Amino acid sequence: MTIVQCENLVVTYRTGLGRVRALDGVDLTVRKGETLAIVGESGSGKSTLGMAMGRLLSEVAEREDGRLDVGGQPVFDIDDGALRALRRDTLGFVFQNPMMALDPTMRIGRQVERAMGRKARADQIHALLQRAELEDPERVAKSFPHQLSGGMAQRVVVAMAIARRPRLLIADEPTASLDASIRDRVMGTLCRLRDETGASLIILSHDVHMVAHHADRVAVMYGGRIVEQGETAKVLGAPEHPYTRALLKAAAGHEKPGDWLMPIPGTPPLLTARCAACSFEPRCAVAADICRSTRPEPRMVADRQVLCLLAGGASDQKEGAA
């Protein structure tokens, strides 16, 4: 059973320089109860895809093509009442900066009560905070956000996200603003609560080492498309797409003294229209002539879906055909 079904989704933003294409035809399925990590550089489109699932995009964003179903509801085609019900009953969001997600003028207990959607007793609020592994829930409930550490504030956001037992949790860079010493603890809390509620979890992140420990599947995004997706151990252990390999070589976290990280040369593309070729070609170390003239389409290579014309040793046949 699927909780998210995305087909050829195209989203653009209106800017002073014209329309910019953030999603260039995304195809994605998220199954019930699984944890999927969507990884990629800033500008790859992962946050746009995550926010689109709750139709939380800015006013300058527009869906130009494709379909996105969440919990069986076509997100971009339902009315406002159905959208509110979807956000209330199906979705839970954990945002990158907890201090931006919380109301600075309201005590934590009141904010948690509002997230629960009903009048709640103090002990019920404390119990929810305690489920999120906050050691002194009574003190936390009486506090304002600025009186909490970053890790505590993020656990409050997690508690609010699971308050109505959503079917889908979307965590956008949930540990990016936290110290390294508590990132694993917060992710552990989030994953434990996912297991308790039976929700699916989507993690949007650039931290490939972190998601390797927590995700069942991984989808790698570049240029507004998913360029490789499959089981986490297979994709990150033996990547087929050149961008996935480059992303792993550039990722900090597991290097040894004396090791050099290999930054990816160039910058992500700024698309103003449908990309007619491979968007990674200008930065790719193994690109061939066909990559500059042919738009790759998803195909199965080594037990995962890959968006590369050369993956799996297909380059000789394709270049000959070209």
TAPE-V785568 format. One record per residue. N is the residue number from 1. PHI is phi in degrees with one decimal (* if undefined). BURIAL is # if it has 16 or more other C-alpha atoms within 10 Angstrom, else .. Layout:
BEGIN
N;PHI;BURIAL
N;PHI;BURIAL
END
This chain:
BEGIN
1;*;.
2;-104.7;.
3;-102.8;#
4;-131.5;#
5;-132.1;#
6;-120.6;#
7;-132.3;.
8;49.1;#
9;-76.2;#
10;-121.2;#
11;-127.8;#
12;-121.9;#
13;-117.6;#
14;-82.1;.
15;-130.3;.
16;-65.2;.
17;-100.7;.
18;109.0;.
19;-81.1;#
20;-115.6;#
21;-90.8;#
22;-85.2;#
23;-118.2;#
24;-114.3;#
25;103.3;#
26;-95.5;#
27;-119.4;#
28;-156.4;#
29;-127.2;#
30;-119.1;#
31;-87.6;.
32;-61.8;#
33;82.9;#
34;-94.4;#
35;-110.3;#
36;-115.2;#
37;-103.0;#
38;-108.5;#
39;-118.5;#
40;160.6;#
41;-66.8;#
42;-59.5;.
43;93.8;#
44;-77.8;#
45;111.6;#
46;-67.3;#
47;-68.8;#
48;-60.8;#
49;-64.5;#
50;-63.7;#
51;-69.2;.
52;-63.1;#
53;-66.6;#
54;-111.6;#
55;48.0;#
56;-107.3;.
57;-73.1;#
58;-68.6;.
59;-66.2;.
60;-88.3;.
61;-94.0;#
62;-145.9;#
63;-80.7;#
64;-95.4;.
65;-160.3;.
66;89.6;#
67;-138.9;#
68;-136.2;#
69;-108.3;#
70;-127.4;#
71;58.8;#
72;81.4;.
73;-106.5;#
74;-75.0;#
75;-54.3;#
76;-85.5;#
77;-118.3;.
78;-90.0;.
79;-80.7;.
80;-62.5;.
81;-64.1;.
82;-67.6;.
83;-66.6;#
84;-62.0;.
85;-65.2;.
86;-63.6;#
87;-64.8;#
88;-74.5;#
89;-102.1;.
90;-113.7;#
91;-108.4;#
92;-136.5;#
93;-115.0;#
94;-119.6;#
95;-91.9;#
96;-63.0;#
97;-110.2;#
98;-63.5;#
99;-69.6;#
100;-83.4;.
101;-81.0;.
102;-96.7;#
103;-78.6;.
104;-68.3;.
105;-98.2;.
106;-123.3;.
107;-64.9;#
108;-59.6;#
109;-57.7;#
110;-66.9;#
111;-67.2;#
112;-65.5;#
113;-60.9;#
114;-64.2;.
115;-66.6;#
116;-71.6;#
117;78.7;.
118;-159.5;.
119;-68.2;.
120;-126.2;.
121;-74.9;.
122;-59.0;.
123;-67.5;.
124;-71.5;.
125;-65.5;#
126;-62.8;#
127;-64.2;.
128;-67.2;#
129;-63.5;#
130;-67.8;#
131;-61.0;#
132;-86.0;#
133;66.4;#
134;-91.1;#
135;-71.2;.
136;-125.7;.
137;-61.2;#
138;-64.9;#
139;-67.0;.
140;-61.2;#
141;-60.9;#
142;-85.2;.
143;-85.9;#
144;-94.8;#
145;-53.2;#
146;-68.6;.
147;-89.6;.
148;-109.8;.
149;-73.1;.
150;-61.0;#
151;-66.1;#
152;-66.0;#
153;-62.9;#
154;-68.4;#
155;-67.6;#
156;-62.4;#
157;-61.8;#
158;-62.7;#
159;-59.4;#
160;-66.5;#
161;-66.2;#
162;-99.8;#
163;-58.2;#
164;-106.7;#
165;51.7;#
166;-67.9;#
167;-85.9;#
168;-140.1;#
169;-105.2;#
170;-119.2;#
171;-112.6;#
172;-96.0;#
173;46.4;#
174;-66.9;#
175;-119.9;#
176;-64.3;.
177;-94.1;.
178;-106.4;#
179;-63.9;.
180;-58.7;.
181;-68.0;.
182;-116.3;.
183;-61.8;#
184;-64.0;#
185;-66.8;.
186;-67.2;#
187;-64.7;#
188;-61.7;.
189;-61.5;#
190;-61.8;#
191;-69.7;#
192;-64.2;.
193;-66.8;#
194;-58.7;#
195;-65.1;.
196;-65.1;.
197;-90.4;#
198;75.7;#
199;-76.7;#
200;-80.8;#
201;-131.2;#
202;-112.4;#
203;-106.6;#
204;-98.8;#
205;-159.3;#
206;-102.8;#
207;-90.6;#
208;-69.9;#
209;-69.5;.
210;-65.2;#
211;-69.1;#
212;-60.3;#
213;-87.3;.
214;-123.3;#
215;-101.2;#
216;-75.5;#
217;-129.6;#
218;-132.5;#
219;-121.1;#
220;-97.9;#
221;-107.3;#
222;-154.9;#
223;58.3;#
224;78.4;#
225;-132.0;#
226;-90.2;#
227;-92.6;#
228;-158.8;#
229;-151.9;#
230;170.2;#
231;-60.3;#
232;-56.3;#
233;-60.4;.
234;-74.2;#
235;-67.6;#
236;-83.5;#
237;-82.3;.
238;-146.0;.
239;-64.2;#
240;-101.9;#
241;-85.3;#
242;-57.6;#
243;-69.2;#
244;-60.2;#
245;-62.2;.
246;-66.2;#
247;-63.8;#
248;-67.8;#
249;-67.4;.
250;-90.3;.
251;-81.7;#
252;-81.9;.
253;135.7;.
254;-118.5;.
255;-72.8;.
256;-102.1;.
257;-53.8;.
258;94.6;.
259;-72.2;.
260;-112.3;.
261;-78.8;.
262;-110.2;.
263;-63.9;.
264;-80.1;.
265;-66.7;.
266;78.7;.
267;-133.9;.
268;-60.4;#
269;-73.5;#
270;-109.7;.
271;-88.1;#
272;-107.4;.
273;-158.7;.
274;-57.9;.
275;-74.3;#
276;-87.4;.
277;-133.7;.
278;-83.4;#
279;-69.6;#
280;-88.3;#
281;-52.0;#
282;-62.6;.
283;-109.9;#
284;-87.8;#
285;-79.9;.
286;-121.2;.
287;-62.7;#
288;-119.2;.
289;-57.7;.
290;-63.0;#
291;-68.1;#
292;-87.4;.
293;-130.4;.
294;-127.9;.
295;-80.6;#
296;-71.4;#
297;-119.2;.
298;-62.0;#
299;-150.1;.
300;-84.9;.
301;-138.4;#
302;51.4;.
303;67.9;.
304;-148.6;#
305;-89.1;#
306;-130.4;#
307;-110.8;#
308;-146.7;#
309;-71.6;#
310;-104.1;#
311;-66.2;#
312;72.3;.
313;72.8;.
314;-89.5;.
315;-65.5;#
316;-62.0;.
317;-64.9;.
318;-69.5;.
319;-67.4;.
320;-65.6;.
321;-67.8;.
322;-70.4;.
END
